[in-house]
């Protein structure tokens, strides 16, 4: 067990803001394996999607695969 002042443990770092490099490495691997693709949505596109989902009482997320957009 680690305390909140420790930044790393067996699977750390534990704060999401400190895991950027880990997330980028996994995203790159998924793209290379054609299991994911980069998103080219603008900030305005994402905001419009979020507002439509909130109005429809849907939890905001990107819903490409569900055919919602």
LINFENVEN-V295387 format. One line per field, one symbol per residue. phi: phi as a letter, one per 40 degrees, with the letter a starting at -180 (. if undefined). Layout:
# LINFENVEN-V295387
phi->???
This chain:
# LINFENVEN-V295387
phi->.bcccccbacbccccdccbdcccccccccccccfbaaccbccdcdcccccccccccgbccacbdccgcc
